[in-house]
C-alpha cells in the first residue's frame, strides 16, 4: 500500500469510526432513557439491563451502518478541504479521479464487508435482546427447554415434544403429544410432520394410543383437528421477518411453498437484504464523485451543498425502494439493479 493509499484510508477510517460512534451513542442514550423507567419497575439486577443494551447496540449498528459508511467518505473529503490537505494533494499532481478511485474502493469494501457481517449477526442480536427483556426482565414466557433443535413444553394437561422447521412454529417434525390426567398419561399422539392451517393442525404419518384401548397403537396416514397448543407455543421470541436468519428465511419459504401460501413476504425480505448489502456504496459513491468533480477552493460551500443534497436524494430513493419492494418486488429490483450498474460504471469510469 503506497503513501497516498495509507493516507486516504486512514482519514476515511477515522471519519467513519467517529460518525459511527456519534450515531451509536445517540441511539444508546435514547434506548437507555426510554427503557430505564420500565426496567426499574421490575426490580431486576442492573446487569440484565446492561445485557439488553449490549445486544440493542448491535441492532442500532445494523440500522445506521449504511448511512455512516456512505457519509464517511464525503465528510472525510470535506475535512481534508478545510485543512487544505485536499488542495495540497491536487497541487502535488494527484488527479481527483485517482483520489476518487481509492475512496470508491474503500467504500465498496467496507460496505460489503460490514453489511454482510451485520446481516449474519443481527438475527442473533435481536433474539438475545428480546429474550433478555421478555424472559429475564419481564418474565412473560412460561418455562421452555430447547435441546439440539427439539422443543420441550409442559402445558396444563399435556406434555409436548417437537422440532420446529420454520420460525413461526407452523411447521413441525417429530411431534409427540402426551395428554396427562392426575399425573398419568391418558393419550399419546405422534406424527412425523404437523402443519398449521387456520385453526387446524394437519398431521402426517400419525400414531395414536389411548388408555381406553390399553395404548394399542392406531396408524393413519393423515389426521386433522384442533390440538391444545398454538404455533406461538414454539416461538420463544417473536421476530419480525427482517430479523430472521437466512436459514430461518429459507425454512419459512419451504413452509409457505408446501402449504401453497403466498411467498411474497420472503421474496421481499431477500430483496431488502440485497438492497442492504450494497446500500452504503449506493448512498456514498455519487456524492463522492460530485464533490471531487465540482471541487475548487472558491466553490467550497456550493460543492458541499450539492453533495449533501445528492446524498439525501439517494437516501430517500433507498428508503422508497424498501417501501415498494413488498407490493412491487420486480419493479424495485429493476430500479436497484439500474442504480447498482450506474454506480459500477461510475466507479470504473476512466475519464473524470
N, C-alpha and C positions, 0 to 999 in steps of 0.2 A: 504494500500500500504506500503510494507516494505521499509527499508532504501535503499537497492540496487535498487529497482524499482524506487524510487524517484530520486535517483542519476542519473541513466541511462536515465530516462525520461527527467529530467532537462537538461542534456547535449545534448541529441538528439534534444530537442525542441529549445535550444539555437542555435545550429548549423543550424538547419532547418530555423529558422527565419532570421539568418544572411545571409544564402545563398539566401533565397527568397528576402530579402531586396537588396542584391547586384544585382541580376538579374533584379529586378523591376526598380531600379534606372538606370541601364544601358539601359534598354528599354525605359524608360521615357525620358532620355536625348536624345536618338536617335529620338523619336517621336517629342520632343519639337523642336529641330533644323531642323528637316525635314519639319514640318508643319508651323513653325512660319513665314517664308518669305511669304508663300501663304496667311496666315491669315492677315498679315499686309496690304496686297493689298486691302482687303475688308473693312478696317476701321470700324470694329465692336467692341463692348465692349469687353475688355480683359476677362471678366467673361465667355463669350461664349467659349473662348479658354481653360480656366481652366475647364469648364464643359466637353468639349471634352476630355481633358487629364484624367479627373476623370473616365470616362467610359472606355477610352482606357487602363487605368491601369488594369481594371478588365479583359479585353481581353488578355493583356500580362500575367496576372496571370494564365489564362486558359491555355496558351501555355507553360509556364515554370514550372508549378506546379509539373508535374510528375518527371521531371529531378531534381528539387530541393529536393523533398522528397526522391527520390531514392539515391541521393548523400549524403544526410544529415547523414544517419546512418554510412556510410563509413567514411566520414570526421570527424564525432564525435569520432570514434574509433581511427583515426589517431592522432587527437589532444590529446586524452587520452594517447596514446602511447608515444607521445613526452614529456609529463609531467610525464611519468612513472606511471600514475594512473592505466592504464590497467594492467601493470605488478604487481602493488600493489594488485589489486583485485584478480588476479590469485594466488599471493603469499599467500593471506588470505584463499585459499582453494576454491574459487569460480570457478567453471568449465567454460571453454569457451562456452560449449553448453548451460549453463544457461544464460550467457550474450547474446548469440545468440537468444535464445527463447524470451527473454524480448524485445530485439530490433526488432525482427521479428514481435512481437505483435504490437509494436509501429508503425512499417512500414505499416502493413496491415490496422490498424485502421485509421491512418492519410491518407493513400492513398484512401480508400473507402469513408471516410467522406469528404475529400477535393474535390475529383474528382466528387462525386455526387452533392455536392453543386455547383460546377462550371458548371457542365452540365446544371443545372437548371437555373443558373444566367446569363451565358454568352449570351444566345439569347437576353435578355433584354439589356445587356451592349452593344452588337453590334448595336441593333436598336437605342438606345439612342445616341451612338457615331456618327453613320451615320446621324441620324436626326439632331443632333446639327450642324454637319459640312455642310450637304447639304441644310438644310432649314434655320437655324438661321444664318449661316455664308455666304454660297454661294447663298442662296435664289434661288435654282434651281427649286423647285417644285411649281406648282400652288396651290391655296388655296383649302384644303380639310376639311371636317368635318366628324369625326367619332363619332357616338353616340350609345352606347350599341351594338356594333358589326356591326351596319349599316353604310354604306359609302355614303356620300352625296357629289356630284361633279357637278359643274356648268361648262359646256363646252361652245363653241362658239355659238351654236344654239340649245342646248339641256340642260336638267337638268336630272340628273341620281341619282337614289337611288338603292342600292343593298347590299346584305350581302355576302361578300366573304367567301367561305367554304374551300379554300386552299390558301397557302401563295403566289402563283404566280398569283392569280387573274383569273385563267382559269376555275373556277367552282363557280357559284354564285347562290344565292337563293333570292327569293322575289325581282326580278328585276322590277323596274319601270323606264321607259324611256319616257320623255316628250319632244317632239320636239317643238321649240319655233320660231316664226317669228314675228318680230315687237312687242316683249314683250307679245305675245299672244300664247297660246298653239294651235298647229295645228294637232298634232297626239300624241296618248298615247299608249304605248306598255307595257304590264305587263306579266310576266312569273314566274312560280313557281321555275323553275330551268333554268340555262343557262350554257352550256358547250362550251368551245372554242376549235375548232379543225382546225388547219391550219390557214386560214384567215377567217373562217366562224364560226358564233355563231349558236349553236343548242339550241333552246328553247323548253321547255316542259310546257304543260298546259297554253296556251297563250290566252290573251285577247287583242284585238286591237280596238282602237277607233280613228276615223278620223273626222276632221272638215267638210270634204266634205259630210259625211254621218250623220251630226249632232251628232257626237260622239256616234252613235249607236254601242254597243259592238258586236264584232265578235269573236266567240270562236273557238279554234282549239287545238288539242292535241299536235301538233308539228309544228315548224316553223324553217327554216334555212335561213341564209343570212348574209350580212355584216351589221354591226352597226357602228355608228360614234365614237366608242371608242375601245381601245385595252385592253388586260388584265393588261398591265402596269399601266393603269389608277388607278387601285386598289392597287398598290404597293407604299405605302408611302416611304418605304425604301427597296431597293432590298437587300435581304440577301442571301448569299451562303448557300447551303444546310447544311453545317456543323454548321451554327449558327441558324438553325430553332429550335424552341422549340419542345418538344416531342409531344405536341398537334398538332403543325403545320406539323410535320413529318407524323403523323397519318392521318391528313386531306389530305396531298399530296398523301399518299398511297391509300386512298379511291378514290381520283380523278383518279389516274393512273389505278386503278383496274376497275373503272366504264367505262373508255374510252378505255379499252383494250390496254393500253400503257405499255411498259416495266417498271417494278417496281424495277429494279436493283439499281438505284440511292438511293432509300430509304433503301433498304436492306443493301447496302454498308455503309450508314451512321449509321444505327443501329449497324452494326458490329464495326465501328470505335468508337462509343460511348462505346460499351462493352470493346474494347481494352483499351480505355482511362480509364475506371473505375478501372482497375487493373494495369495500366501502371507503376506507381511508385513502386508497390510491385514487379512486374516482373523485373524492372530495378535494384532494390536495394538489393533483397534478396540474390542472388548468390554471388555478390561481398562481401556482409557482411559475408556470410558463408566462402568464400575463405580466407578472411582476418583473421578471428578468427582461422580457421583450420591451416593456414600456419604461424601464428604469433609466432615469437621468438624474443627476444631483438637483436639477432645477424643477423636476416634476415629481418630487419625492412623495408629497401628500396625495396628489391625484392618483399616483400609481398604487398607493396603499388602499385608497378608497375603491378603485376599480377591482383590485384583487380580492378584497373582503366582500364586495358585492357579488362577485362571481362565486366565492366560497358559499355564501348564504343561498344563492340561487341553486347551486348543486346540492346543498343540504336539503332544501325544500324538495328538489326533484327526487332525492334518495328516499325521503320520508313518503313522498307521493307514490313511489314505486312499491313500497311496503304496503301502503293502503290499498292499492288497486290489485295487488298480487292475488288476493282471495277471489274477487269477482271476475278478474280478467288476467289469469295467470300467464297465458301465452303472449298477450299484449305487453304485459310488464316485462316478460323475459326478452321480447324483441327490443324494447327500449333499452334495457340493461345491456344487452349484447352490443347494440349500436354505440352506447356510451363507452363500453369497455374497448371496442375496436377503435373508436376515435382516440381514446387515451393511449392505446398501444401505438397508433400511427404518430401521435404527437411525441411520444416517448422516443420513438425510433427515427424521428424526422431528422434529416441531415442538415437541411438549411434552417436557420433560426429566424 
